[in-house]
Amino acid sequence: MLSSRPNKSDVLKLKVKAPDFSLVATDGNTIDLAALLADGAVLLLFVEEDCPTSRMTLARLQTIADGLRAAGTSIVAIHQNDRVTTERTMRRAKAEFTALVEGEPYAVSSAFDVATVPTAYWIDDSGVVERAVEGWSTDDFNEIAQAAARAAGVKAVALADEPPRMKPGCASKSALDPSLWASPPPATDFDLMEDLFERGWTDGLPVTAPTRERVDAMLDGRDPSLSLGPVPPGMGELTLERLASCAVLAGCHPSYFPVVRAGAEAVLNPSFNLHGMTNTTHTSGIVLWVNGPVRARIGMNSGINCMGGWNRANATIGRAVRLMSGLTGMGKPPKLDRSTMGQPGKISFCFAENEEASPWEPYSVTRGFSADVSTVTAYVGDSPFTVSDHYSQRVEDVVTTIGLAGAAVFSPTVFPIAAETVFVLCQEHARMFADAGWSKAEVAQRIFDIASVRVGDITAGERSPFMAFMGEDDIATKWSSPEQIHVLVAGGPAGRFSEILPPWVGFGLGSEITTQVVVEA
Amino acid sequence: MEDLVSPFDESVMDPHPPAPRLDSIHGKRVSLLSISKPKSAEFLDALEQVLTSEHGAIVSRVQKPTFTRPAPADLVDEITEVSDAVIEALAD
């Protein structure tokens, strides 16, 4: 047997007590051998990141870790690396067992006579070394799994029968001259962007590394430990530091952070129901829009292509808030985000109202805020539903086009939906309405009136349960009241395209639109 | 490599271990939880019939106020107190 060498001097003698030790694990806890043995036998594995055999051994042993555990043996790796490197090595190997960190002068490795990494010792629960394996040997590790299973009276797990079945290891740092301890230059295959994907710190697009320096710049002196509360559905606590990490990951400039924070607070408002909107099979996601002076200060886009990216503030503020719900709140698909389809706006959906081009007061003023106060408003919405009306000359005709489109949201046959619904009017439509003397409330009332049906006209398709209690000649409206229709103005100067942002579930079960003040100090 | 600031709260990341499984539901108190979606009653009626007549379970019916929000803590406590097992019907 190449690798099981009980008679060689470069591993511990078998059937002797293993030396005790105390090392710090990657989670920061100090662990000693006695504590490990309290849980049963231990397969103690010495590894080092630069050694391919070590990395392979971590990955392969993970495949039998649960089975070994069921047979009373826990795998514990001792890494001859720093903590960050150890975490990365475990992550890349997809190894989930306990990892301990050993730095210079590698006293534990020396005490265990480790000449080669990987070296594994199977230590029974009384602390006696039963077996040793140097390098990789499929047969030797299978024999350990079988012996453990026999002792525990359970079925043995086995490693995949794949090449290489044996592979020599590398020199242990504990066996080297100290002048050789220093790590070589970073492995040429290490790529920080790939590392962030492996960590799962991303929505599927590349992210910016949240280094301490960048997070501190984002915080700009604010208290990193200040809590904004738990983030549904996973209920991770949102400290300002974690929010700043999300903002860096998303690519935000530090000047956006007050807007990101207001957006986070808006979706954490219990009325917004972040829990339900994340778990739902519906496609809706977080939609944010910004009002007030902060829009210009941070260079947001309220004009041409304002919902379509290519503006850093619009694109990254929405993304930061979504990363917060997906990472700190753990609302990632497919586990806690259960959306049947999802939609592109669930990566990022944030725009600014075009207050300058609007003939009416800003949305935030309609909501009761002063025009010189900046706000972020949060809504649970689907991807935009475009309504084109370029040639109608009468405002009654334009609003009919928009109202009929509004009647189709959620489902074209379901009346009422009774959910707050957002209509983002283009400049040209808004100006036509205003020139006719219509206020936003008047526009909403007209849309409300048009988006209604005679119950008997819905002859096919799913009907809402409410329609079962109505007469065939009764008129069913789409919303409970015109106040459920929220009107904004955004977009470029040309083009008669307005957008409806269809809602999630209504009747007070889903989400309420929430508005939060941006505090820039 | 530099240390990175995690967006995660490590303290909530470990999934809750599942409760110990029952060997049998005969004579056990099984709560059937509707989340208030349409048609869950029909589904749970059929399930209740099977559980009582074929498996000897003692079935009770409980209901969340709405499918769109988590169950209120009081309801969770109440269900926990009176149940050996819970079956949740997601429905539609």
Chai-1 contact restraints between the chains, C-beta under 6 A:
chainA,res_idxA,chainB,res_idxB,connection_type,confidence,min_distance_angstrom,max_distance_angstrom,comment,restraint_id
A,V84,B,M1,contact,1.0,0.0,6.0,A-B,restraint_1
A,V84,B,D3,contact,1.0,0.0,6.0,A-B,restraint_2
A,A209,B,L4,contact,1.0,0.0,6.0,A-B,restraint_3
A,P210,B,L4,contact,1.0,0.0,6.0,A-B,restraint_4
A,P210,B,V5,contact,1.0,0.0,6.0,A-B,restraint_5
A,T211,B,E2,contact,1.0,0.0,6.0,A-B,restraint_6
A,V215,B,V5,contact,1.0,0.0,6.0,A-B,restraint_7
A,G234,B,V12,contact,1.0,0.0,6.0,A-B,restraint_8
A,M235,B,V12,contact,1.0,0.0,6.0,A-B,restraint_9
A,G236,B,D9,contact,1.0,0.0,6.0,A-B,restraint_10
A,G236,B,V12,contact,1.0,0.0,6.0,A-B,restraint_11
A,E237,B,D9,contact,1.0,0.0,6.0,A-B,restraint_12
A,R242,B,P7,contact,1.0,0.0,6.0,A-B,restraint_13
A,S245,B,V5,contact,1.0,0.0,6.0,A-B,restraint_14
A,S245,B,P7,contact,1.0,0.0,6.0,A-B,restraint_15
A,C246,B,P7,contact,1.0,0.0,6.0,A-B,restraint_16
A,H275,B,P70,contact,1.0,0.0,6.0,A-B,restraint_17
A,G276,B,T68,contact,1.0,0.0,6.0,A-B,restraint_18
A,G276,B,R69,contact,1.0,0.0,6.0,A-B,restraint_19
A,L327,B,P7,contact,1.0,0.0,6.0,A-B,restraint_20
A,L327,B,F8,contact,1.0,0.0,6.0,A-B,restraint_21
A,T328,B,P7,contact,1.0,0.0,6.0,A-B,restraint_22
A,L509,B,T66,contact,1.0,0.0,6.0,A-B,restraint_23
A,L509,B,T68,contact,1.0,0.0,6.0,A-B,restraint_24
A,G510,B,T68,contact,1.0,0.0,6.0,A-B,restraint_25
